[in-house]
Amino acid sequence: VLRLTALAPILERIDLVQVHFRDHGVPVGETMSALADLVSERKVRAVGVCNFDADDVREAARALAPLPLASLQTDYSLLSRGVEDGPLPAAAEVGAGFLAYSPLAQGLLTGAHGPTRAYAPGDWRASTPLFKKKNRALVHRCISEVVVPIAREHGATPGQVAIAWLLAQPGVSAAIVGASTPAQARENARAAAIELSPGERD
């Protein structure tokens, strides 16, 4: 809150402030109250949360009322679907938009990280369980057998299909997709034009 107050003279108003992780040492109501004060002072337009579980989303919405909880941002992709059992429906229940980050699972869903790929010393992926050779082999096989045929039908890449699948999920407002180059950003953006059939989504 102090940092946002310091930024206020530079920016007319911050569009969206999200609590990135729940601080279990501080009551949610106290955090929401401080952010509501910034809204009333016209320093912030809207308040959201990130990486909150379903109960915390509901608690945040109650504590912020009568202001609406604008958003829930969390990890969601073909490889990370735990939000479907709680946070995603909770966001819909309280009227919050859902912002999905890491929709390509750090690039695994693009097909560019097969089991034969080697990582340079110091590359964070070399020590991450998700990127272990065995896991990359499993993901690569699934992409090859399931996602690639769908991509071919649409003249698309596996990554575009993964993003299109995510955007088609009920309750998803937007996908936050990373890119290393302008070409990747343009490729990712084209996923919004892909319409998957119900069978393809399944």
C-alpha positions in Angstrom: 0.0 0.0 0.0 2.8 2.4 0.8 4.4 1.7 -2.5 1.2 2.4 -4.4 0.8 5.6 -2.5 4.2 6.7 -3.5 3.4 5.9 -7.2 0.2 7.9 -7.2 1.8 11.2 -8.2 3.4 9.5 -11.2 0.3 7.7 -12.4 -3.2 9.2 -12.6 -4.7 6.0 -11.4 -3.7 2.3 -11.3 -6.2 0.2 -13.2 -5.9 -3.0 -11.3 -4.1 -3.9 -8.1 -3.9 -7.6 -7.2 -2.8 -9.2 -4.0 -0.3 -11.7 -5.4 -0.3 -14.2 -2.6 -2.4 -14.5 0.5 -0.5 -13.5 3.6 -1.9 -15.8 6.3 -0.4 -13.6 9.0 -2.8 -10.7 8.0 -6.6 -11.0 7.9 -8.0 -10.8 4.4 -10.4 -8.2 5.6 -7.5 -5.9 6.7 -5.8 -6.2 3.3 -9.1 -5.6 1.4 -9.9 -2.6 3.6 -6.6 -1.0 2.8 -7.1 -1.5 -0.9 -10.7 -0.3 -0.7 -9.3 2.9 0.8 -7.1 3.4 -2.3 -10.1 2.9 -4.5 -12.0 5.6 -2.6 -9.0 7.9 -2.9 -9.2 7.3 -6.7 -5.6 6.0 -6.7 -6.8 2.5 -7.9 -9.7 1.6 -10.1 -10.1 -2.1 -9.2 -8.9 -4.8 -6.8 -8.2 -8.4 -7.5 -6.3 -11.4 -6.0 -3.8 -13.9 -7.3 -3.1 -17.5 -6.3 -5.9 -17.5 -3.7 -7.8 -20.7 -3.0 -11.6 -20.8 -3.4 -12.4 -20.0 0.3 -10.0 -17.1 0.2 -11.5 -15.8 -3.0 -15.0 -15.8 -1.3 -13.6 -14.2 1.8 -11.9 -11.5 -0.2 -15.1 -10.7 -2.1 -17.1 -10.5 1.2 -14.4 -8.3 2.8 -14.2 -5.9 -0.2 -18.0 -5.5 -0.6 -19.8 -3.4 -1.6 -16.8 -2.9 -4.0 -16.6 -5.9 -6.5 -13.7 -8.2 -6.5 -12.5 -7.6 -10.0 -10.2 -10.6 -10.7 -8.6 -13.8 -9.7 -5.3 -14.6 -11.4 -3.8 -18.0 -11.2 -2.0 -20.8 -13.0 -4.2 -22.7 -15.5 -3.3 -24.7 -18.5 -3.8 -28.2 -20.1 -1.1 -29.4 -17.6 -2.4 -27.5 -14.6 -6.1 -27.9 -14.1 -6.5 -27.9 -10.3 -8.3 -24.5 -10.4 -11.3 -26.3 -12.0 -12.1 -27.9 -8.6 -12.4 -24.6 -6.6 -10.8 -21.3 -7.5 -12.3 -21.0 -11.0 -15.9 -21.6 -10.0 -15.4 -19.4 -6.9 -14.3 -16.5 -9.1 -17.5 -17.0 -11.2 -19.6 -17.2 -8.1 -18.4 -13.8 -6.8 -18.5 -12.2 -10.2 -14.7 -11.9 -10.6 -12.9 -12.2 -13.9 -10.4 -15.0 -14.2 -6.9 -14.3 -15.6 -4.9 -17.4 -16.4 -1.2 -17.2 -16.2 1.3 -19.8 -17.6 -1.1 -21.1 -20.2 1.8 -22.8 -22.0 3.3 -24.3 -18.9 6.6 -22.4 -19.3 6.7 -23.5 -22.9 6.2 -27.2 -22.4 2.9 -27.1 -24.4 4.6 -25.6 -27.4 6.3 -28.9 -28.2 9.7 -27.2 -28.0 10.9 -29.0 -24.9 11.0 -32.7 -25.9 13.0 -35.3 -24.0 16.1 -34.9 -26.1 16.5 -31.2 -25.4 19.5 -30.2 -23.3 19.6 -27.2 -21.1 22.6 -25.0 -20.5 24.3 -24.9 -17.1 22.4 -22.6 -14.8 19.1 -22.8 -16.8 16.4 -22.9 -14.2 14.5 -25.6 -16.1 17.4 -28.1 -15.5 16.5 -28.4 -11.8 12.7 -28.1 -12.1 10.7 -31.3 -11.6 8.2 -30.5 -14.4 11.2 -30.3 -16.9 12.8 -33.6 -15.9 13.4 -35.8 -18.9 10.7 -38.3 -17.9 8.0 -35.6 -17.6 9.0 -33.9 -20.8 8.8 -37.2 -22.5 5.2 -37.8 -21.2 4.1 -34.3 -22.2 5.8 -34.5 -25.6 4.0 -37.8 -26.3 0.6 -36.3 -25.4 1.2 -33.3 -27.5 2.3 -35.5 -30.5 -0.7 -37.8 -30.2 -3.5 -35.4 -29.2 -2.6 -31.7 -29.7 -0.7 -31.9 -33.0 -3.5 -33.5 -35.0 -5.9 -30.8 -33.8 -3.4 -28.1 -34.7 -3.0 -29.5 -38.2 -6.8 -29.3 -38.7 -6.6 -25.6 -37.9 -3.3 -24.7 -39.6 -2.1 -23.8 -36.1 0.8 -24.7 -33.7 0.4 -26.8 -30.6 0.9 -23.8 -28.5 -1.9 -21.9 -30.2 -4.2 -24.9 -29.7 -3.3 -24.9 -25.9 -4.1 -21.2 -25.7 -7.4 -21.6 -27.7 -8.4 -24.5 -25.4 -7.8 -22.3 -22.3 -9.7 -19.3 -23.8 -12.7 -21.6 -24.5 -13.0 -22.7 -20.8 -16.0 -21.4 -19.0 -15.2 -18.5 -16.7 -11.8 -17.6 -18.3 -11.6 -13.9 -19.1 -8.0 -13.7 -20.4 -4.8 -15.6 -20.8 -1.5 -14.0 -19.8 0.9 -15.5 -22.3 4.7 -15.0 -22.2 6.8 -14.5 -25.2 10.5 -14.2 -25.8 10.3 -12.5 -29.2 7.8 -10.3 -31.2 7.2 -13.2 -33.5 6.1 -15.4 -30.6 3.8 -12.7 -29.3 2.1 -12.4 -32.7 1.9 -16.2 -32.9 0.3 -16.4 -29.5 -2.2 -13.7 -30.3 -3.5 -15.6 -33.3 -4.7 -18.3 -31.0 -7.7 -16.1 -30.1 -9.1 -16.7 -33.6 -9.1 -20.5 -33.3 -12.5 -22.0 -32.6 -12.2 -25.6 -31.3 -15.1 -27.9 -31.6 -16.5 -29.5 -28.4 -14.8 -32.8 -29.4 -11.5 -31.1 -29.8 -11.8 -29.3 -26.5 -12.6 -32.6 -24.8 
